[in-house]
Amino acid sequence: MCCSIRKMAGMAQEIERVLQAPTEVRLSRSDQGVRLFYAFYARTMVDGKWLCVVVKYSAEDAFVVTAYLTDQLKAGATIWPTK
């Protein structure tokens, strides 16, 4: 098992929670059809990290591309919370 997959072990429900109640949502800088949903977790297998769930939107559908733990949010326009 890849080490990045092990870091996500037991976080399937958290992916759903982040999609329902993100702390922040940003637009991808490389693909305007992609949104990055974030929530911070103080305790993960690798200490405090942001959980990022990457969602691709099309005219008819949306789907999760990937999810990962990260130290910081990627650059991109914040669309949630609105200012």
Buried (B, 14 or more C-beta within 10 A) or exposed (E): EEEEEEBBEEBEEBBEBBBEEBBBBBBBEEEEEBBBBBBEBEEBEEEEBBBBBBBBEEEEEEEEEEBBBEEEBBEBEBEEEEE
